[in-house]
Amino acid sequence: MPVTFVSSGYRLSSVFRLRAIQQHMMSSSAGPEVVFERIRNAGVITLNRPKALNALNLSMIRHIYPQLKKWEKDPETDLVVIKGAGGKAFCAGGDIRAVTDAGKTGDSLAQDFFREEYILNNAIGTFKKPYVALIEGITMGGGVGLSVHGRFRVATEKTLFAMPETAIGLFPDVGGGYFLPRLQGKLGLFLALTGFRLKGRDVQRAGVATHFVESQKISALEEDLVNLKSPSFDDVGAVLDSYQNQSSLDQEKPFALAQHTDAINRLFEASSVEGIQENLKQDGSAFAQKQAETLAKMSPASLKITFRQLQAGATMSLQDVLVMEYRLSQACMRGKDFYEGVRAVLIDKDQNPRWQPSSLKDVTEQFVDSCFAPLGEHDLKL
């Protein structure tokens, strides 16, 4: 079985010592892919594929979703905490290799993975109880989907966030079309198109995380969270606020993009990706030049799809965004760039994808329209 459920009535300090030992053992041997625990009135989910940086696969999705639904209805479960095992990653993304293989052979996993992942994203976004994601370590793609739609997201100095999908011929999915355009100014569009990485406290400053807590305090924070009795959202928020207030690490360091915020808002304010490229070219600054070089490496089709995705998503509900993104996912499965991007970045690692089309001017409006077209009876139903 790829899942373990533990219910504990031990004294809490003993439980946390035991769990520290278990976590160490999990990180050094093959074990269940997801661990569910009930501690006091809290449900705790541990993503447990540390050697794969806790990458999310279909089996994990199929265990997490029903457990979340069960805890949502259970009067004795007051909050949910989700975290990753191994110390390096919360969740580095979806199991892209498996999806690639399925797409090439026509296996239904290419539909099932995205459909069920997005249904899980929506369940998190509509969860009626406090949901706390401890996003320590690498948090990208599918890992963002498991965290960003929940009410509370806690970053540490070890957090590394990115939505790097345009580099592999995909788009920032898992509800990226909902949360990215709601970040300040043009920051979300910048992150979506360039795949720029945010680290540590900057993840909270950008609005991706709700709180920043030093890594050494996370165990104590978790213990305080599971000790809460029938907590409201405000009660959980107060505990997180108090830990954030005690975390002064990197407080004096400015936001990594602070000096570029005005430039991002100005340069990424355009009616098309070509308009952004022109803005970057005209600007001539070192920052603009670097972004232009980054965009030139990305899939032109992905850039255009992503631009429209965020433009549309800015005024849509999370549910409507996920329906839209499922259509886009299937367009990517039908196309060529996703398979070529995965080959270049993850398989052969030559970092030299041959995109089709190879330039923005050759990605037609008709092609982009076709990616957003409804799928009839195959559309995602939430």
Number of C-alpha atoms within 10 A of each C-alpha: 7 13 17 14 13 11 11 12 9 11 8 15 10 10 15 17 11 11 13 13 11 12 17 13 13 19 16 11 11 13 17 18 23 24 22 20 17 19 20 19 20 24 24 21 22 22 26 29 26 24 15 13 22 29 26 26 20 18 13 21 20 14 17 20 17 13 14 19 15 12 19 20 12 11 10 15 19 23 26 24 20 20 21 30 27 20 17 19 28 33 31 25 25 23 16 20 15 14 22 20 14 17 21 13 10 13 13 11 18 22 19 13 23 23 24 17 25 28 21 23 27 21 20 22 20 14 19 16 19 21 26 25 26 26 30 28 26 24 29 26 25 25 27 29 26 29 27 25 25 23 21 22 26 25 31 28 19 18 26 24 28 23 27 22 25 27 27 24 26 26 30 28 26 29 30 28 32 26 19 23 23 19 15 13 16 20 19 22 26 19 20 25 28 23 21 14 14 22 19 22 27 26 26 21 18 17 18 24 25 22 22 29 27 21 19 11 14 17 12 11 18 18 15 13 22 21 15 17 15 14 17 14 15 10 15 19 18 12 16 24 16 12 19 19 12 13 17 12 15 13 9 7 9 12 19 14 15 12 10 13 16 12 18 21 16 16 22 21 16 14 11 14 21 14 14 19 22 14 18 24 16 12 15 12 12 10 13 20 16 13 21 19 14 15 20 16 17 25 30 25 28 27 27 22 27 27 21 18 24 24 16 16 24 16 14 15 12 22 20 19 25 29 21 25 28 27 23 25 21 19 19 21 22 16 16 16 26 28 23 21 25 22 19 18 15 14 12 10 12 10 16 13 23 14 20 16 15 17 13 17 11 12 18 13 12 8 14 18 11 13 21 20 13 15 14 7 7 11 15 22 13 13
